[in-house]
Amino acid sequence: MLKRILLAAILAGALAGVFVSPLQSARLIPLIHEAEVYEDAENAARGHDSMAMTGHEHDDHSEWMPAQGFQRIAFTVLANVLAATGFALLLTACFALKGDVDLKRGIVWGLAGFSVFHLAPALGLPPEPPGGHPAALYDRQLWWLFAVSTAAGGLALIVFARGYVAKLAGFVLILVPHVVGAPAPLAPSVVPAELAVSFAIGSLATAAVFWAVLGGLSGYFFRRFATES
């Protein structure tokens, strides 16, 4: 069973990661480049103000970033494949616990994964392009984990639990992080609202396609390796 899980996850993750990369390049990368123009302008203005106050320039200690072109594309594909393989391992592990699955059922599982890992947290912390001033990273990570955990538990109750009380508890559980509230940004974003909305919608749409493909491929390979064993 372990070999079946690993093989299905690796193949599905590699294919889904490669598949989603051109979608990101076509839909999201241009928006990121556009947002970076606003971010660079703000950083330049901030550096100019700092130099005017101190009377000297500061050294640039910015973090390493992949160069535009092939290097950035290669790192993006690699990151997508690694992330997809990790998520595929979660899916195939669920398949092993739940039982029989195929391509169509795998797509349903994939869309459930999208709802848990992307849609639910995005209701409080939508995807943001460069140029924003979000809350502290630790606070965002903690709230994201809170939202994902309650979404997974709530969805499991809604789908698998028997009785309306348990299903109602699942809905309530999903809503808890949003009642508590996500951490607020430190300052308004310098990116225009239209660009931020386009990026959020594009990110969620791309993630939905990615999860549908990942779930379908995971279900297909998981079933196929069962028939071959």
C-alpha positions, 0 to 999 in steps of 0.5 A: 500500500505504501508503494502504491501511495508513493507512486501515485503521489509522485506521478500525479504531483509531477504532472500537475505541477508541470501542468499548472506552471504555464497557467501561472505564467500566463495569468499571474506572472504578468500581474506580479510584474505589474504589481512589482512596479508599484512596489519598486516605486514605493521602495525607491521613494522610501529609500530616497526619504531615508537618504535625505534624513540620514545624508548617506546611502544605505547598502542594499541587503535584499534577499536573493531572487531568481533572475527573470527568464529561464531561472525564474521559470525553472524555480517556479516549476520546481516549487510547483512540482514539490508542492503538488507532490506533497498535496498528492501524498495527502490525497492518496493517504486519504484514498487509502483510508477511505477506500475505492477511488477513480479519476472522477472521485479524485476530482471531487477530492481535489476540489475539497482540497482546494476548498480547505487549503485555498478557498477557506483561508482566502475568505480572510486572507486573500492572495496578495500581489507584491506591494502589500503590507500584510500582518506579521508573518507569524500571525498570518501563518497561525491564522491560516493553519487555524482556518485550514484545520477548521475547514478540514474538520468541518468539511469532514463532518458535513460529508461523512458524519451522520445526523443534522447536528453533526453536519451543522457543527461542521458548518459552524466549525468552518465559520469560527476563524472568520468570526474570530477574524484574520490579522489586519494588514499593517498598512494599505497596499500600494497596488491598485484595488483592481489589480489586487482583485484580479490577482486574487481571482486569478490565483484562486481560479488557477488553484481550483484548476490545479487541485482538480487536475491533481485530484483526478490524476491522484485518483487515476494512478491510485486506482491503476496501481491497485489493478496492477498489484 
